[in-house]
């Protein structure tokens, strides 16, 4: 791995370990590759390629609604609000038995 990328990945992993979002494991049951995306500001975005995991995942029988359906639901109301969940997915606690 490129040394610049390796330092960025180590920093991100250390941050996630520190906040308890991830933890070390002795043996992984599955792995997904890390992809490093350079941003315009010179920093890097660390992403995970879940294509192999997606291939074995059972499709949700209750998919997210289409944009048209959402717009029809809010049409005619005086106001509505939108929750910006940027990075908040890291704050969702999942029970370890699930």
N, CA, C and O atoms as CSV, one atom per row, in Angstrom:
chain,resi,resn,atom,element,x,y,z
A,1,UNK,N,N,0.858,-1.173,0.000
A,1,UNK,CA,C,0.000,0.000,0.000
A,1,UNK,C,C,0.903,1.235,0.000
A,1,UNK,O,O,1.941,1.260,0.661
A,2,UNK,N,N,0.500,2.229,-0.732
A,2,UNK,CA,C,1.191,3.514,-0.764
A,2,UNK,C,C,1.382,4.023,0.670
A,2,UNK,O,O,0.456,3.941,1.477
A,3,UNK,N,N,2.561,4.543,0.993
A,3,UNK,CA,C,2.851,4.998,2.363
A,3,UNK,C,C,1.892,6.088,2.829
A,3,UNK,O,O,1.497,6.104,3.995
A,4,UNK,N,N,1.508,7.008,1.926
A,4,UNK,CA,C,0.531,8.044,2.299
A,4,UNK,C,C,-0.808,7.409,2.647
A,4,UNK,O,O,-1.464,7.806,3.610
A,5,UNK,N,N,-1.204,6.425,1.860
A,5,UNK,CA,C,-2.463,5.734,2.129
A,5,UNK,C,C,-2.379,4.945,3.422
A,5,UNK,O,O,-3.322,4.952,4.214
A,6,UNK,N,N,-1.263,4.265,3.647
A,6,UNK,CA,C,-1.098,3.437,4.840
A,6,UNK,C,C,-1.215,4.282,6.108
A,6,UNK,O,O,-1.851,3.863,7.076
A,7,UNK,N,N,-0.609,5.461,6.107
A,7,UNK,CA,C,-0.690,6.346,7.275
A,7,UNK,C,C,-2.127,6.799,7.504
A,7,UNK,O,O,-2.590,6.856,8.643
A,8,UNK,N,N,-2.826,7.118,6.427
A,8,UNK,CA,C,-4.221,7.551,6.518
A,8,UNK,C,C,-5.103,6.421,7.059
A,8,UNK,O,O,-5.952,6.644,7.922
A,9,UNK,N,N,-4.891,5.211,6.542
A,9,UNK,CA,C,-5.677,4.053,6.985
A,9,UNK,C,C,-5.400,3.766,8.463
A,9,UNK,O,O,-6.333,3.526,9.230
A,10,UNK,N,N,-4.142,3.790,8.863
A,10,UNK,CA,C,-3.795,3.546,10.268
A,10,UNK,C,C,-4.452,4.573,11.171
A,10,UNK,O,O,-4.981,4.221,12.226
A,11,UNK,N,N,-4.427,5.841,10.771
A,11,UNK,CA,C,-5.050,6.898,11.562
A,11,UNK,C,C,-6.549,6.653,11.723
A,11,UNK,O,O,-7.095,6.792,12.817
A,12,UNK,N,N,-7.203,6.289,10.633
A,12,UNK,CA,C,-8.652,6.038,10.684
A,12,UNK,C,C,-8.968,4.817,11.543
A,12,UNK,O,O,-9.906,4.852,12.339
A,13,UNK,N,N,-8.203,3.748,11.395
A,13,UNK,CA,C,-8.425,2.538,12.189
A,13,UNK,C,C,-8.186,2.828,13.669
A,13,UNK,O,O,-8.962,2.387,14.517
A,14,UNK,N,N,-7.125,3.562,13.986
A,14,UNK,CA,C,-6.846,3.924,15.380
A,14,UNK,C,C,-7.994,4.736,15.972
A,14,UNK,O,O,-8.376,4.534,17.124
A,15,UNK,N,N,-8.546,5.662,15.169
A,15,UNK,CA,C,-9.671,6.482,15.637
A,15,UNK,C,C,-10.893,5.608,15.925
A,15,UNK,O,O,-11.545,5.772,16.955
A,16,UNK,N,N,-11.202,4.679,15.012
A,16,UNK,CA,C,-12.363,3.810,15.191
A,16,UNK,C,C,-12.180,2.850,16.362
A,16,UNK,O,O,-13.143,2.542,17.064
A,17,UNK,N,N,-10.951,2.373,16.581
A,17,UNK,CA,C,-10.660,1.532,17.748
A,17,UNK,C,C,-10.839,2.320,19.040
A,17,UNK,O,O,-11.415,1.817,20.005
A,18,UNK,N,N,-10.348,3.547,19.055
A,18,UNK,CA,C,-10.404,4.382,20.256
A,18,UNK,C,C,-11.841,4.662,20.690
A,18,UNK,O,O,-12.147,4.632,21.883
A,19,UNK,N,N,-12.722,4.933,19.728
A,19,UNK,CA,C,-14.118,5.242,20.082
A,19,UNK,C,C,-14.959,3.986,20.270
A,19,UNK,O,O,-16.134,4.072,20.627
A,20,UNK,N,N,-14.359,2.815,20.029
A,20,UNK,CA,C,-15.077,1.560,20.249
A,20,UNK,C,C,-15.982,1.145,19.116
A,20,UNK,O,O,-16.809,0.249,19.289
A,21,UNK,N,N,-15.851,1.772,17.951
A,21,UNK,CA,C,-16.702,1.412,16.816
A,21,UNK,C,C,-16.273,0.086,16.199
A,21,UNK,O,O,-17.107,-0.665,15.694
A,22,UNK,N,N,-14.983,-0.201,16.240
A,22,UNK,CA,C,-14.469,-1.485,15.772
A,22,UNK,C,C,-13.628,-2.082,16.893
A,22,UNK,O,O,-13.243,-1.390,17.835
A,23,UNK,N,N,-13.351,-3.373,16.776
A,23,UNK,CA,C,-12.508,-4.036,17.756
A,23,UNK,C,C,-11.665,-5.091,17.047
A,23,UNK,O,O,-12.059,-5.603,15.999
A,24,UNK,N,N,-10.516,-5.414,17.613
A,24,UNK,CA,C,-9.670,-6.439,17.003
A,24,UNK,C,C,-10.324,-7.822,17.115
A,24,UNK,O,O,-10.997,-8.117,18.103
A,25,UNK,N,N,-10.124,-8.652,16.112
A,25,UNK,CA,C,-10.596,-10.033,16.141
A,25,UNK,C,C,-9.428,-10.948,15.810
A,25,UNK,O,O,-8.515,-10.565,15.078
A,26,UNK,N,N,-9.462,-12.166,16.358
A,26,UNK,CA,C,-8.382,-13.112,16.090
A,26,UNK,C,C,-8.532,-13.740,14.711
A,26,UNK,O,O,-7.541,-13.979,14.021
A,27,UNK,N,N,-9.766,-14.006,14.312
A,27,UNK,CA,C,-10.008,-14.620,13.012
A,27,UNK,C,C,-11.294,-14.039,12.427
A,27,UNK,O,O,-12.340,-14.048,13.075
A,28,UNK,N,N,-11.203,-13.541,11.208
A,28,UNK,CA,C,-12.369,-12.941,10.553
A,28,UNK,C,C,-13.118,-13.996,9.753
A,28,UNK,O,O,-12.508,-14.849,9.109
A,29,UNK,N,N,-14.442,-13.933,9.799
A,29,UNK,CA,C,-15.262,-14.858,9.015
A,29,UNK,C,C,-15.394,-14.392,7.573
A,29,UNK,O,O,-15.599,-15.206,6.673
A,30,UNK,N,N,-15.279,-13.088,7.347
A,30,UNK,CA,C,-15.322,-12.528,5.996
A,30,UNK,C,C,-14.548,-11.218,5.991
A,30,UNK,O,O,-14.392,-10.574,7.028
A,31,UNK,N,N,-14.076,-10.838,4.843
A,31,UNK,CA,C,-13.295,-9.617,4.684
A,31,UNK,C,C,-13.803,-8.831,3.486
A,31,UNK,O,O,-14.300,-9.408,2.519
A,32,UNK,N,N,-13.678,-7.534,3.556
A,32,UNK,CA,C,-13.994,-6.666,2.422
A,32,UNK,C,C,-12.827,-5.709,2.240
A,32,UNK,O,O,-12.312,-5.174,3.222
A,33,UNK,N,N,-12.400,-5.484,1.000
A,33,UNK,CA,C,-11.238,-4.631,0.769
A,33,UNK,C,C,-11.511,-3.158,1.057
A,33,UNK,O,O,-12.628,-2.670,0.886
A,34,UNK,N,N,-10.464,-2.462,1.497
A,34,UNK,CA,C,-10.526,-1.022,1.734
A,34,UNK,C,C,-10.155,-0.313,0.437
A,34,UNK,O,O,-9.244,-0.734,-0.275
A,35,UNK,N,N,-10.864,0.755,0.144
A,35,UNK,CA,C,-10.579,1.576,-1.033
A,35,UNK,C,C,-10.282,2.987,-0.541
A,35,UNK,O,O,-11.046,3.548,0.244
A,36,UNK,N,N,-9.185,3.554,-0.997
A,36,UNK,CA,C,-8.798,4.910,-0.599
A,36,UNK,C,C,-9.154,5.856,-1.741
A,36,UNK,O,O,-8.698,5.674,-2.870
A,37,UNK,N,N,-9.965,6.861,-1.445
A,37,UNK,CA,C,-10.392,7.837,-2.437
A,37,UNK,C,C,-9.769,9.193,-2.098
A,37,UNK,O,O,-10.067,9.754,-1.044
A,38,UNK,N,N,-8.906,9.733,-2.975
A,38,UNK,CA,C,-8.352,11.073,-2.722
A,38,UNK,C,C,-9.440,12.137,-2.890
A,38,UNK,O,O,-10.208,12.103,-3.851
A,39,UNK,N,N,-9.498,13.078,-1.951
A,39,UNK,CA,C,-10.463,14.168,-2.020
A,39,UNK,C,C,-9.784,15.405,-2.610
A,39,UNK,O,O,-8.556,15.489,-2.647
A,40,UNK,N,N,-10.584,16.352,-3.065
A,40,UNK,CA,C,-10.053,17.569,-3.687
A,40,UNK,C,C,-9.200,18.387,-2.729
A,40,UNK,O,O,-8.297,19.102,-3.165
A,41,UNK,N,N,-9.472,18.293,-1.427
A,41,UNK,CA,C,-8.727,19.083,-0.445
A,41,UNK,C,C,-7.403,18.428,-0.036
A,41,UNK,O,O,-6.730,18.915,0.873
A,42,UNK,N,N,-7.025,17.329,-0.698
A,42,UNK,CA,C,-5.763,16.659,-0.405
A,42,UNK,C,C,-5.872,15.563,0.636
A,42,UNK,O,O,-4.930,14.791,0.818
A,43,UNK,N,N,-7.001,15.480,1.322
A,43,UNK,CA,C,-7.214,14.411,2.300
A,43,UNK,C,C,-7.717,13.164,1.579
A,43,UNK,O,O,-7.924,13.175,0.365
A,44,UNK,N,N,-7.907,12.100,2.336
A,44,UNK,CA,C,-8.369,10.844,1.758
A,44,UNK,C,C,-9.662,10.407,2.420
A,44,UNK,O,O,-9.876,10.655,3.606
A,45,UNK,N,N,-10.505,9.768,1.665
A,45,UNK,CA,C,-11.717,9.148,2.198
A,45,UNK,C,C,-11.496,7.639,2.158
A,45,UNK,O,O,-11.135,7.086,1.119
A,46,UNK,N,N,-11.710,6.989,3.272
A,46,UNK,CA,C,-11.543,5.540,3.347
A,46,UNK,C,C,-12.916,4.905,3.203
A,46,UNK,O,O,-13.834,5.184,3.975
A,47,UNK,N,N,-13.037,4.051,2.205
A,47,UNK,CA,C,-14.293,3.367,1.927
A,47,UNK,C,C,-14.052,1.858,1.970
A,47,UNK,O,O,-12.911,1.399,1.923
A,48,UNK,N,N,-15.119,1.113,2.058
A,48,UNK,CA,C,-15.027,-0.340,2.048
A,48,UNK,C,C,-15.851,-0.849,0.871
A,48,UNK,O,O,-16.978,-0.402,0.657
A,49,UNK,N,N,-15.289,-1.782,0.109
A,49,UNK,CA,C,-15.973,-2.367,-1.035
A,49,UNK,C,C,-16.756,-3.590,-0.558
A,49,UNK,O,O,-16.177,-4.645,-0.297
A,50,UNK,N,N,-18.070,-3.438,-0.449
A,50,UNK,CA,C,-18.925,-4.506,0.067
A,50,UNK,C,C,-19.578,-5.331,-1.046
A,50,UNK,O,O,-20.589,-5.986,-0.794
A,51,UNK,N,N,-19.038,-5.322,-2.262
A,51,UNK,CA,C,-19.672,-6.031,-3.369
A,51,UNK,C,C,-19.799,-7.529,-3.102
A,51,UNK,O,O,-20.840,-8.116,-3.397
A,52,UNK,N,N,-18.760,-8.158,-2.549
A,52,UNK,CA,C,-18.839,-9.601,-2.271
A,52,UNK,C,C,-19.839,-9.893,-1.160
A,52,UNK,O,O,-20.551,-10.895,-1.209
A,53,UNK,N,N,-19.893,-9.017,-0.157
A,53,UNK,CA,C,-20.881,-9.183,0.903
A,53,UNK,C,C,-22.290,-8.980,0.346
A,53,UNK,O,O,-23.210,-9.724,0.684
A,54,UNK,N,N,-22.450,-7.973,-0.506
A,54,UNK,CA,C,-23.754,-7.722,-1.122
A,54,UNK,C,C,-24.241,-8.927,-1.927
A,54,UNK,O,O,-25.439,-9.208,-1.973
A,55,UNK,N,N,-23.310,-9.629,-2.556
A,55,UNK,CA,C,-23.678,-10.777,-3.393
A,55,UNK,C,C,-24.327,-11.900,-2.582
A,55,UNK,O,O,-25.095,-12.687,-3.135
A,56,UNK,N,N,-24.036,-11.986,-1.298
A,56,UNK,CA,C,-24.603,-13.061,-0.474
A,56,UNK,C,C,-25.642,-12.552,0.521
A,56,UNK,O,O,-26.139,-13.316,1.347
A,57,UNK,N,N,-25.968,-11.269,0.443
A,57,UNK,CA,C,-26.947,-10.674,1.348
A,57,UNK,C,C,-28.360,-10.875,0.806
A,57,UNK,O,O,-28.605,-10.690,-0.386
A,58,UNK,N,N,-29.270,-11.246,1.668
A,58,UNK,CA,C,-30.670,-11.426,1.289
A,58,UNK,C,C,-31.311,-10.045,1.129
A,58,UNK,O,O,-31.169,-9.189,2.002
A,59,UNK,N,N,-32.009,-9.831,0.022
A,59,UNK,CA,C,-32.638,-8.549,-0.272
A,59,UNK,C,C,-33.738,-8.241,0.735
A,59,UNK,O,O,-34.507,-9.124,1.116
A,60,UNK,N,N,-33.808,-6.985,1.162
A,60,UNK,CA,C,-34.825,-6.535,2.106
A,60,UNK,C,C,-36.189,-6.536,1.425
A,60,UNK,O,O,-36.347,-5.985,0.336
A,61,UNK,N,N,-37.172,-7.157,2.070
A,61,UNK,CA,C,-38.518,-7.194,1.486
A,61,UNK,C,C,-39.253,-5.871,1.677
A,61,UNK,O,O,-40.325,-5.675,1.105
A,62,UNK,N,N,-38.694,-4.964,2.469
A,62,UNK,CA,C,-39.263,-3.644,2.674
A,62,UNK,C,C,-38.231,-2.604,2.246
A,62,UNK,O,O,-37.597,-1.986,3.102
A,63,UNK,N,N,-38.047,-2.396,0.935
A,63,UNK,CA,C,-37.015,-1.464,0.470
A,63,UNK,C,C,-37.376,-0.014,0.793
A,63,UNK,O,O,-38.519,0.299,1.126
A,64,UNK,N,N,-36.378,0.858,0.686
A,64,UNK,CA,C,-36.621,2.280,0.886
A,64,UNK,C,C,-37.590,2.791,-0.174
A,64,UNK,O,O,-37.573,2.304,-1.305
A,65,UNK,N,N,-38.432,3.761,0.167
A,65,UNK,CA,C,-39.393,4.277,-0.806
A,65,UNK,C,C,-38.702,5.074,-1.919
A,65,UNK,O,O,-37.608,5.608,-1.736
A,66,UNK,N,N,-39.367,5.138,-3.066
A,66,UNK,CA,C,-38.866,5.954,-4.164
A,66,UNK,C,C,-39.062,7.428,-3.833
A,66,UNK,O,O,-39.965,7.782,-3.075
A,67,UNK,N,N,-38.230,8.276,-4.392
A,67,UNK,CA,C,-38.296,9.709,-4.133
A,67,UNK,C,C,-39.681,10.254,-4.441
A,67,UNK,O,O,-40.191,11.101,-3.709
A,68,UNK,N,N,-40.295,9.775,-5.519
A,68,UNK,CA,C,-41.632,10.264,-5.901
A,68,UNK,C,C,-42.648,10.004,-4.791
A,68,UNK,O,O,-43.489,10.856,-4.502
A,69,UNK,N,N,-42.570,8.835,-4.175
A,69,UNK,CA,C,-43.483,8.504,-3.082
A,69,UNK,C,C,-43.287,9.411,-1.878
A,69,UNK,O,O,-44.253,9.835,-1.243
A,70,UNK,N,N,-42.030,9.703,-1.569
A,70,UNK,CA,C,-41.726,10.598,-0.445
A,70,UNK,C,C,-42.250,11.991,-0.748
A,70,UNK,O,O,-42.866,12.620,0.112
A,71,UNK,N,N,-42.012,12.485,-1.962
A,71,UNK,CA,C,-42.483,13.819,-2.330
A,71,UNK,C,C,-44.004,13.899,-2.309
A,71,UNK,O,O,-44.556,14.919,-1.896
A,72,UNK,N,N,-44.686,12.859,-2.739
A,72,UNK,CA,C,-46.148,12.848,-2.691
A,72,UNK,C,C,-46.648,12.899,-1.247
A,72,UNK,O,O,-47.686,13.498,-0.967
A,73,UNK,N,N,-45.911,12.271,-0.338
A,73,UNK,CA,C,-46.303,12.253,1.071
A,73,UNK,C,C,-46.183,13.634,1.709
A,73,UNK,O,O,-47.025,14.017,2.521
A,74,UNK,N,N,-45.140,14.383,1.348
A,74,UNK,CA,C,-44.930,15.687,1.983
A,74,UNK,C,C,-45.593,16.838,1.234
A,74,UNK,O,O,-45.682,17.949,1.757
A,75,UNK,N,N,-46.056,16.580,0.016
A,75,UNK,CA,C,-46.680,17.639,-0.780
A,75,UNK,C,C,-47.925,18.172,-0.074
A,75,UNK,O,O,-48.709,17.408,0.489
A,76,UNK,N,N,-48.091,19.478,-0.112
A,76,UNK,CA,C,-49.275,20.109,0.456
A,76,UNK,C,C,-49.126,20.477,1.928
A,76,UNK,O,O,-50.005,21.136,2.482
A,77,UNK,N,N,-48.052,20.072,2.565
A,77,UNK,CA,C,-47.836,20.436,3.966
A,77,UNK,C,C,-47.081,21.763,4.033
A,77,UNK,O,O,-46.322,22.106,3.127
A,78,UNK,N,N,-47.299,22.490,5.104
A,78,UNK,CA,C,-46.695,23.805,5.247
A,78,UNK,C,C,-45.187,23.717,5.456
A,78,UNK,O,O,-44.444,24.560,4.953
A,79,UNK,N,N,-44.732,22.715,6.187
A,79,UNK,CA,C,-43.291,22.566,6.400
A,79,UNK,C,C,-42.941,21.099,6.621
A,79,UNK,O,O,-43.794,20.272,6.943
A,80,UNK,N,N,-41.683,20.813,6.440
A,80,UNK,CA,C,-41.150,19.494,6.736
A,80,UNK,C,C,-39.703,19.666,7.169
A,80,UNK,O,O,-39.104,20.717,6.945
A,81,UNK,N,N,-39.150,18.647,7.780
A,81,UNK,CA,C,-37.762,18.744,8.229
A,81,UNK,C,C,-36.963,17.575,7.656
A,81,UNK,O,O,-37.513,16.547,7.261
A,82,UNK,N,N,-35.672,17.768,7.628
A,82,UNK,CA,C,-34.774,16.756,7.093
A,82,UNK,C,C,-33.649,16.566,8.098
A,82,UNK,O,O,-33.048,17.539,8.553
A,83,UNK,N,N,-33.365,15.326,8.440
A,83,UNK,CA,C,-32.280,15.026,9.363
A,83,UNK,C,C,-31.038,14.709,8.558
A,83,UNK,O,O,-31.042,13.791,7.738
A,84,UNK,N,N,-29.992,15.450,8.782
A,84,UNK,CA,C,-28.725,15.207,8.105
A,84,UNK,C,C,-27.923,14.239,8.952
A,84,UNK,O,O,-27.441,14.599,10.026
A,85,UNK,N,N,-27.780,13.017,8.476
A,85,UNK,CA,C,-27.113,11.990,9.251
A,85,UNK,C,C,-25.665,11.776,8.878
A,85,UNK,O,O,-25.162,10.660,9.001
A,86,UNK,N,N,-24.975,12.814,8.426
A,86,UNK,CA,C,-23.584,12.669,8.017
A,86,UNK,C,C,-22.755,12.121,9.174
A,86,UNK,O,O,-22.671,12.736,10.237
A,87,UNK,N,N,-22.158,10.981,8.959
A,87,UNK,CA,C,-21.315,10.273,9.931
A,87,UNK,C,C,-22.066,9.767,11.163
A,87,UNK,O,O,-21.449,9.159,12.038
A,88,UNK,N,N,-23.370,9.998,11.257
A,88,UNK,CA,C,-24.101,9.513,12.415
A,88,UNK,C,C,-24.312,8.007,12.391
A,88,UNK,O,O,-24.659,7.415,13.414
A,89,UNK,N,N,-24.108,7.383,11.242
A,89,UNK,CA,C,-24.227,5.924,11.215
A,89,UNK,C,C,-23.204,5.289,12.134
A,89,UNK,O,O,-23.388,4.147,12.555
A,90,UNK,N,N,-22.132,5.994,12.456
A,90,UNK,CA,C,-21.131,5.466,13.383
A,90,UNK,C,C,-21.622,5.494,14.830
A,90,UNK,O,O,-20.997,4.896,15.706
A,91,UNK,N,N,-22.715,6.171,15.082
A,91,UNK,CA,C,-23.214,6.317,16.446
A,91,UNK,C,C,-24.346,5.346,16.763
A,91,UNK,O,O,-24.890,5.373,17.867
A,92,UNK,N,N,-24.707,4.492,15.811
A,92,UNK,CA,C,-25.785,3.539,16.026
A,92,UNK,C,C,-25.210,2.303,16.713
A,92,UNK,O,O,-24.308,1.657,16.180
A,93,UNK,N,N,-25.728,1.978,17.887
A,93,UNK,CA,C,-25.250,0.818,18.630
A,93,UNK,C,C,-26.017,-0.429,18.190
A,93,UNK,O,O,-27.244,-0.411,18.086
A,94,UNK,N,N,-25.299,-1.484,17.939
A,94,UNK,CA,C,-25.904,-2.750,17.524
A,94,UNK,C,C,-25.567,-3.782,18.585
A,94,UNK,O,O,-24.412,-3.903,18.993
A,95,UNK,N,N,-26.566,-4.523,19.030
A,95,UNK,CA,C,-26.349,-5.527,20.059
A,95,UNK,C,C,-25.390,-6.583,19.528
A,95,UNK,O,O,-25.557,-7.046,18.399
A,96,UNK,N,N,-24.385,-6.978,20.314
A,96,UNK,CA,C,-23.362,-7.919,19.815
A,96,UNK,C,C,-23.914,-9.285,19.413
A,96,UNK,O,O,-23.259,-10.001,18.655
A,97,UNK,N,N,-25.094,-9.669,19.895
A,97,UNK,CA,C,-25.667,-10.972,19.546
A,97,UNK,C,C,-26.397,-10.955,18.207
A,97,UNK,O,O,-26.809,-12.002,17.709
A,98,UNK,N,N,-26.556,-9.769,17.626
A,98,UNK,CA,C,-27.278,-9.671,16.339
A,98,UNK,C,C,-26.331,-9.754,15.183
A,98,UNK,O,O,-26.756,-9.689,14.030
